[in-house]
Amino acid sequence: MADLSRRFAELMARMARTDADLFRTLGEQNAAVRRMVEEVLPNEGPAHTLTSPTACAPALAPSPLLPIEECSQARLKARFRTLPPARAFLEEKLGPLPAGIGRVTWAVVEKAFSSGSWPAGKVSGAGKAGGSAAALAAMEQRLGERFDRMERRLDQIELLLLQVLEARHRPTLPPS
């Protein structure tokens, strides 16, 4: 038993060292990416500096599905005419309708187009007996969908960063 405990302690120590190396490497890569982005971005004042961690947050937020001026109810009604084509378009772009949203109205469609994500709806049955289980299931489903979208976006960001790094470190051939 003592041997097993000693081996476990050694394993934990190795994991701590590799975790520290990993976090140091990630920090260095983040700093390098931040420097590259600052070089590419135009210097328009302090609003565009990347010194705060929230400076990049708007880039990861969902964007409207259409230009913002086309997200009003009147423009959406003119474009889609009825709710079923608008809902089909939304489900194609955002995935299936979350369980918490009951009836799809033009207000729900407008909110989804302008925010780029399904609005948080009221979970039916939350006040009834057993409603908390239904509410929890609906919340887990919404979180799962958001997690999937985030993973896709992070994969896209990772690919873009790799392309930037490859382009930056690609050796340039001297003129012949």
Backbone as CSV, one residue per row, in Angstrom:
resi,resn,N_x,N_y,N_z,CA_x,CA_y,CA_z,C_x,C_y,C_z
1,MET,0.822,-1.194,0.000,0.000,0.000,0.000,0.868,1.261,0.000
2,ALA,1.980,1.196,0.721,2.881,2.350,0.775,3.482,2.609,-0.598
3,ASP,3.808,1.524,-1.326,4.367,1.676,-2.666,3.358,2.330,-3.599
4,LEU,2.119,1.921,-3.511,1.063,2.506,-4.330,0.887,3.989,-4.010
5,SER,0.917,4.332,-2.738,0.785,5.722,-2.312,1.961,6.549,-2.833
6,ARG,3.169,5.991,-2.770,4.358,6.704,-3.246,4.274,6.928,-4.759
7,ARG,3.837,5.910,-5.496,3.713,6.030,-6.944,2.638,7.060,-7.321
8,PHE,1.565,7.075,-6.547,0.513,8.064,-6.790,1.039,9.474,-6.547
9,ALA,1.811,9.664,-5.484,2.389,10.981,-5.187,3.327,11.419,-6.305
10,GLU,4.140,10.482,-6.840,5.028,10.818,-7.947,4.237,11.210,-9.188
11,LEU,3.177,10.470,-9.448,2.324,10.785,-10.595,1.711,12.179,-10.447
12,MET,1.219,12.494,-9.272,0.621,13.816,-9.042,1.665,14.916,-9.197
13,ALA,2.885,14.677,-8.750,3.945,15.676,-8.891,4.276,15.896,-10.367
14,ARG,4.353,14.789,-11.144,4.608,14.931,-12.581,3.482,15.688,-13.265
15,MET,2.242,15.386,-12.875,1.104,16.079,-13.477,1.139,17.561,-13.143
16,ALA,1.523,17.904,-11.923,1.600,19.313,-11.538,2.660,20.027,-12.378
17,ARG,3.805,19.360,-12.608,4.857,19.977,-13.423,4.380,20.169,-14.861
18,THR,3.732,19.153,-15.430,3.275,19.289,-16.810,2.167,20.320,-16.919
19,ASP,1.309,20.403,-15.898,0.277,21.436,-15.911,0.909,22.821,-15.870
20,ALA,1.922,22.982,-15.031,2.592,24.279,-14.949,3.244,24.621,-16.291
21,ASP,3.885,23.624,-16.915,4.474,23.865,-18.239,3.399,24.236,-19.249
22,LEU,2.287,23.532,-19.206,1.198,23.807,-20.134,0.679,25.236,-19.953
23,PHE,0.429,25.637,-18.715,-0.096,26.976,-18.469,0.926,28.046,-18.844
24,ARG,2.201,27.782,-18.621,3.229,28.747,-19.017,3.249,28.875,-20.548
25,THR,3.177,27.746,-21.241,3.164,27.771,-22.703,1.940,28.499,-23.229
26,LEU,0.786,28.214,-22.641,-0.434,28.909,-23.057,-0.325,30.409,-22.820
27,GLY,0.245,30.801,-21.693,0.430,32.223,-21.412,1.339,32.885,-22.429
28,GLU,2.422,32.179,-22.795,3.341,32.727,-23.799,2.653,32.834,-25.160
29,GLN,1.867,31.817,-25.515,1.160,31.854,-26.787,0.107,32.962,-26.796
30,ASN,-0.598,33.121,-25.695,-1.585,34.205,-25.608,-0.915,35.559,-25.777
31,ALA,0.229,35.730,-25.133,0.947,37.000,-25.263,1.400,37.221,-26.705
32,ALA,1.883,36.161,-27.358,2.322,36.290,-28.744,1.150,36.628,-29.660
33,VAL,0.025,35.964,-29.457,-1.161,36.248,-30.269,-1.638,37.671,-30.019
34,ARG,-1.621,38.097,-28.770,-2.044,39.457,-28.439,-1.148,40.479,-29.143
35,ARG,0.174,40.219,-29.156,1.088,41.141,-29.850,0.804,41.161,-31.353
36,MET,0.555,39.973,-31.931,0.273,39.919,-33.365,-1.015,40.666,-33.692
37,VAL,-2.034,40.501,-32.869,-3.307,41.185,-33.118,-3.131,42.688,-32.970
38,GLU,-2.363,43.120,-31.983,-2.127,44.549,-31.807,-1.369,45.137,-32.995
39,GLU,-0.492,44.336,-33.609,0.228,44.815,-34.784,-0.706,44.962,-35.978
40,VAL,-1.688,44.059,-36.076,-2.591,44.069,-37.223,-3.675,45.133,-37.071
41,LEU,-4.184,45.319,-35.848,-5.253,46.289,-35.622,-4.727,47.705,-35.797
42,PRO,-5.554,48.571,-36.359,-5.132,49.972,-36.453,-5.104,50.603,-35.061
43,ASN,-4.163,51.501,-34.864,-4.075,52.191,-33.576,-5.061,53.341,-33.569
44,GLU,-6.235,53.109,-33.023,-7.267,54.141,-32.981,-7.519,54.634,-31.566
45,GLY,-6.610,54.417,-30.685,-6.784,54.898,-29.331,-6.941,53.760,-28.340
46,PRO,-7.225,54.119,-27.072,-7.253,53.117,-26.019,-8.419,52.133,-26.130
47,ALA,-9.437,52.428,-26.915,-10.571,51.516,-27.012,-10.180,50.231,-27.731
48,HIS,-9.090,50.264,-28.526,-8.720,49.096,-29.307,-7.522,48.357,-28.733
49,THR,-7.076,48.702,-27.551,-5.956,47.972,-26.982,-6.461,46.676,-26.384
50,LEU,-5.591,45.696,-26.323,-5.979,44.385,-25.824,-5.395,44.140,-24.439
51,THR,-5.360,45.153,-23.616,-4.773,44.976,-22.299,-5.741,44.326,-21.327
52,SER,-7.028,44.472,-21.546,-7.982,43.851,-20.630,-8.503,42.565,-21.235
53,PRO,-8.815,41.570,-20.377,-9.301,40.300,-20.909,-10.659,40.423,-21.573
54,THR,-11.413,41.475,-21.269,-12.741,41.616,-21.862,-12.700,42.355,-23.186
55,ALA,-11.516,42.779,-23.617,-11.429,43.524,-24.869,-11.819,42.670,-26.063
56,CYS,-11.608,41.368,-25.990,-11.937,40.482,-27.106,-13.324,39.880,-26.955
57,ALA,-14.015,40.109,-25.850,-15.301,39.470,-25.598,-16.342,39.765,-26.670
58,PRO,-16.478,41.014,-27.178,-17.493,41.233,-28.199,-17.271,40.411,-29.465
59,ALA,-16.036,40.057,-29.777,-15.787,39.261,-30.965,-16.347,37.853,-30.824
60,LEU,-16.488,37.347,-29.603,-16.997,36.003,-29.385,-18.496,35.980,-29.151
61,ALA,-19.092,37.134,-28.961,-20.535,37.188,-28.732,-21.264,36.896,-30.041
62,PRO,-22.464,36.301,-29.945,-23.199,36.047,-31.185,-23.508,37.350,-31.905
63,SER,-23.430,37.315,-33.202,-23.728,38.506,-33.981,-25.101,38.348,-34.615
64,PRO,-25.733,39.456,-34.972,-27.056,39.368,-35.599,-26.993,38.532,-36.870
65,LEU,-28.085,37.851,-37.169,-28.126,36.990,-38.349,-28.278,37.794,-39.634
66,LEU,-28.847,38.974,-39.527,-29.007,39.886,-40.648,-28.465,41.236,-40.226
67,PRO,-28.217,42.138,-41.151,-27.850,43.499,-40.736,-28.913,44.046,-39.774
68,ILE,-28.476,44.774,-38.786,-29.360,45.196,-37.693,-30.580,45.968,-38.188
69,GLU,-30.430,46.723,-39.288,-31.584,47.480,-39.798,-32.639,46.570,-40.416
70,GLU,-32.267,45.335,-40.748,-33.227,44.391,-41.320,-33.837,43.459,-40.275
71,CYS,-33.550,43.691,-39.008,-34.038,42.811,-37.942,-35.334,43.303,-37.307
72,SER,-35.937,44.355,-37.825,-37.205,44.821,-37.260,-38.326,43.904,-37.729
73,GLN,-39.436,43.908,-36.981,-40.559,43.039,-37.334,-41.082,43.347,-38.730
74,ALA,-41.195,44.617,-39.062,-41.737,44.998,-40.366,-40.852,44.454,-41.492
75,ARG,-39.528,44.594,-41.368,-38.618,44.116,-42.409,-38.619,42.589,-42.486
76,LEU,-38.706,41.933,-41.314,-38.742,40.472,-41.305,-40.037,39.953,-41.924
77,LYS,-41.160,40.630,-41.639,-42.439,40.219,-42.231,-42.411,40.411,-43.743
78,ALA,-41.771,41.486,-44.193,-41.670,41.713,-45.634,-40.767,40.668,-46.293
79,ARG,-39.748,40.251,-45.594,-38.801,39.286,-46.162,-39.363,37.862,-46.172
80,PHE,-39.960,37.426,-45.037,-40.401,36.034,-44.917,-41.909,35.838,-45.114
81,ARG,-42.671,36.906,-45.013,-44.127,36.920,-45.164,-44.864,36.205,-44.026
82,THR,-44.473,34.974,-43.674,-45.142,34.245,-42.589,-44.097,33.702,-41.622
83,LEU,-44.577,33.228,-40.476,-43.665,32.722,-39.456,-42.941,31.424,-39.832
84,PRO,-43.581,30.458,-40.484,-42.869,29.198,-40.752,-41.559,29.346,-41.528
85,PRO,-41.485,30.157,-42.596,-40.176,30.294,-43.260,-39.136,30.989,-42.369
86,ALA,-39.580,31.954,-41.569,-38.649,32.638,-40.666,-38.132,31.668,-39.614
87,ARG,-39.029,30.836,-39.076,-38.625,29.854,-38.066,-37.681,28.823,-38.687
88,ALA,-37.975,28.377,-39.912,-37.108,27.407,-40.583,-35.710,27.986,-40.785
89,PHE,-35.637,29.267,-41.179,-34.345,29.927,-41.364,-33.578,29.959,-40.043
90,LEU,-34.281,30.331,-38.964,-33.643,30.393,-37.643,-33.162,29.021,-37.198
91,GLU,-33.987,27.992,-37.395,-33.591,26.651,-36.961,-32.404,26.136,-37.775
92,GLU,-32.313,26.562,-39.022,-31.168,26.172,-39.842,-29.894,26.826,-39.317
93,LYS,-29.993,28.093,-38.918,-28.812,28.833,-38.464,-28.468,28.564,-36.999
94,LEU,-29.492,28.452,-36.125,-29.259,28.377,-34.686,-29.504,27.001,-34.081
95,GLY,-30.007,26.090,-34.870,-30.327,24.784,-34.315,-31.791,24.733,-33.909
96,PRO,-32.210,23.619,-33.327,-33.624,23.466,-32.982,-34.059,24.454,-31.904
97,LEU,-35.336,24.713,-31.903,-35.936,25.625,-30.931,-35.765,25.061,-29.529
98,PRO,-35.237,25.841,-28.569,-35.093,25.337,-27.204,-36.451,24.987,-26.604
99,ALA,-36.446,24.035,-25.690,-37.676,23.545,-25.093,-38.399,24.635,-24.292
100,GLY,-37.682,25.602,-23.760,-38.294,26.619,-22.910,-39.135,27.634,-23.659
101,ILE,-38.966,27.719,-24.959,-39.731,28.688,-25.745,-40.996,27.986,-26.210
102,GLY,-42.123,28.523,-25.821,-43.388,27.903,-26.185,-43.738,28.175,-27.632
103,ARG,-44.502,29.197,-27.842,-44.983,29.548,-29.169,-44.037,30.560,-29.806
104,VAL,-43.724,30.357,-31.062,-42.855,31.293,-31.780,-43.726,32.410,-32.339
105,THR,-43.425,33.621,-31.908,-44.137,34.801,-32.389,-43.145,35.674,-33.151
106,TRP,-43.671,36.726,-33.782,-42.772,37.640,-34.488,-41.803,38.314,-33.525
107,ALA,-42.224,38.519,-32.274,-41.324,39.127,-31.286,-40.143,38.193,-30.990
108,VAL,-40.426,36.894,-30.875,-39.358,35.923,-30.638,-38.419,35.878,-31.842
109,VAL,-38.997,35.886,-33.054,-38.199,35.863,-34.278,-37.323,37.107,-34.367
110,GLU,-37.908,38.262,-34.071,-37.140,39.515,-34.119,-35.975,39.472,-33.134
111,LYS,-36.238,39.005,-31.921,-35.192,38.933,-30.905,-34.085,37.962,-31.320
112,ALA,-34.465,36.829,-31.902,-33.478,35.841,-32.332,-32.614,36.386,-33.476
113,PHE,-33.235,37.079,-34.432,-32.461,37.644,-35.544,-31.518,38.734,-35.057
114,SER,-31.978,39.586,-34.133,-31.136,40.695,-33.700,-30.035,40.267,-32.741
115,SER,-30.271,39.201,-31.955,-29.253,38.778,-30.988,-28.341,37.687,-31.522
116,GLY,-28.789,36.960,-32.550,-27.971,35.879,-33.083,-28.078,34.594,-32.302
117,SER,-29.031,34.517,-31.367,-29.253,33.297,-30.598,-30.711,33.258,-30.168
118,TRP,-31.171,32.073,-29.824,-32.547,31.950,-29.366,-32.705,32.717,-28.066
119,PRO,-33.807,33.428,-27.880,-34.002,34.126,-26.613,-34.265,33.129,-25.495
120,ALA,-33.920,33.535,-24.286,-34.207,32.692,-23.128,-35.702,32.755,-22.881
121,GLY,-36.336,31.621,-22.910,-37.785,31.580,-22.762,-38.194,31.151,-21.375
122,LYS,-39.483,31.236,-21.134,-40.021,30.779,-19.870,-40.163,29.266,-19.948
123,VAL,-39.724,28.609,-18.913,-39.829,27.161,-18.879,-41.201,26.806,-18.332
124,SER,-41.970,26.072,-19.123,-43.308,25.716,-18.676,-43.227,24.656,-17.603
125,GLY,-44.128,24.748,-16.655,-44.194,23.749,-15.603,-43.246,24.008,-14.459
126,ALA,-42.623,25.163,-14.394,-41.669,25.422,-13.328,-42.343,25.571,-11.982
127,GLY,-43.602,25.921,-11.966,-44.285,26.099,-10.689,-45.018,24.862,-10.231
128,LYS,-45.114,23.839,-11.064,-45.839,22.628,-10.715,-44.918,21.646,-10.020
129,ALA,-45.520,20.606,-9.461,-44.724,19.552,-8.846,-43.939,18.858,-9.943
130,GLY,-42.673,18.647,-9.718,-41.833,18.031,-10.748,-41.373,19.030,-11.787
131,GLY,-41.771,20.259,-11.669,-41.380,21.276,-12.639,-39.905,21.598,-12.580
132,SER,-39.299,21.433,-11.410,-37.877,21.748,-11.304,-37.053,20.769,-12.132
133,ALA,-37.478,19.515,-12.225,-36.761,18.550,-13.053,-36.893,18.930,-14.526
134,ALA,-38.092,19.368,-14.928,-38.286,19.792,-16.313,-37.476,21.048,-16.604
135,ALA,-37.453,21.971,-15.647,-36.677,23.200,-15.825,-35.193,22.878,-15.928
136,LEU,-34.736,21.952,-15.102,-33.334,21.566,-15.138,-32.985,20.897,-16.463
137,ALA,-33.861,20.040,-16.952,-33.615,19.369,-18.225,-33.565,20.383,-19.365
138,ALA,-34.488,21.345,-19.356,-34.492,22.367,-20.399,-33.227,23.218,-20.328
139,MET,-32.804,23.554,-19.114,-31.595,24.364,-18.946,-30.368,23.587,-19.425
140,GLU,-30.313,22.292,-19.100,-29.192,21.483,-19.552,-29.156,21.396,-21.074
141,GLN,-30.317,21.288,-21.689,-30.373,21.226,-23.146,-29.868,22.535,-23.756
142,ARG,-30.325,23.678,-23.203,-29.867,24.965,-23.731,-28.368,25.133,-23.536
143,LEU,-27.871,24.723,-22.355,-26.438,24.838,-22.108,-25.644,23.931,-23.039
144,GLY,-26.170,22.753,-23.313,-25.497,21.844,-24.243,-25.415,22.434,-25.635
145,GLU,-26.506,23.059,-26.082,-26.507,23.687,-27.400,-25.519,24.841,-27.455
146,ARG,-25.501,25.644,-26.406,-24.552,26.770,-26.374,-23.116,26.262,-26.336
147,PHE,-22.887,25.190,-25.576,-21.555,24.613,-25.493,-21.107,24.117,-26.861
148,ASP,-22.009,23.473,-27.589,-21.675,23.000,-28.931,-21.321,24.160,-29.850
149,ARG,-22.120,25.252,-29.784,-21.808,26.418,-30.620,-20.464,27.024,-30.223
150,MET,-20.200,27.083,-28.916,-18.922,27.629,-28.469,-17.758,26.782,-28.950
151,GLU,-17.913,25.449,-28.894,-16.846,24.578,-29.364,-16.572,24.797,-30.848
152,ARG,-17.641,24.953,-31.637,-17.442,25.209,-33.071,-16.706,26.526,-33.279
153,ARG,-17.090,27.563,-32.535,-16.430,28.861,-32.680,-14.976,28.788,-32.240
154,LEU,-14.712,28.083,-31.143,-13.333,27.962,-30.679,-12.484,27.189,-31.684
155,ASP,-13.067,26.170,-32.304,-12.336,25.444,-33.345,-11.995,26.369,-34.505
156,GLN,-12.954,27.225,-34.895,-12.702,28.169,-35.978,-11.610,29.165,-35.588
157,ILE,-11.659,29.653,-34.355,-10.647,30.600,-33.891,-9.278,29.932,-33.860
158,GLU,-9.235,28.681,-33.396,-7.973,27.957,-33.355,-7.385,27.801,-34.757
159,LEU,-8.233,27.452,-35.724,-7.748,27.320,-37.097,-7.209,28.640,-37.625
160,LEU,-7.929,29.736,-37.338,-7.467,31.041,-37.792,-6.128,31.411,-37.164
161,LEU,-5.982,31.143,-35.868,-4.726,31.463,-35.195,-3.579,30.618,-35.741
162,LEU,-3.861,29.353,-36.011,-2.818,28.510,-36.599,-2.405,29.021,-37.968
163,GLN,-3.379,29.485,-38.764,-3.052,30.035,-40.074,-2.203,31.290,-39.940
164,VAL,-2.540,32.136,-38.963,-1.756,33.354,-38.741,-0.341,32.993,-38.322
165,LEU,-0.208,32.026,-37.410,1.122,31.627,-36.958,1.941,31.007,-38.095
166,GLU,1.278,30.165,-38.903,1.998,29.560,-40.024,2.452,30.626,-41.021
167,ALA,1.581,31.580,-41.302,1.931,32.641,-42.243,3.069,33.494,-41.694
168,ARG,3.072,33.699,-40.395,4.101,34.539,-39.783,5.452,33.834,-39.750
169,HIS,5.436,32.526,-39.523,6.696,31.788,-39.391,7.121,31.091,-40.673
170,ARG,6.402,31.300,-41.749,6.769,30.698,-43.034,8.031,31.398,-43.530
171,PRO,9.041,30.613,-43.836,10.297,31.250,-44.294,10.072,31.924,-45.646
172,THR,10.648,33.101,-45.753,10.560,33.817,-47.021,11.793,33.495,-47.834
173,LEU,11.593,33.226,-49.084,12.696,32.894,-49.949,13.373,34.171,-50.436
174,PRO,14.713,34.175,-50.437,15.402,35.373,-50.925,15.202,35.502,-52.429
175,PRO,15.163,36.737,-52.918,14.975,36.912,-54.366,16.147,36.294,-55.119
176,SER,15.852,35.624,-56.209,16.929,34.975,-56.976,17.240,35.714,-58.248
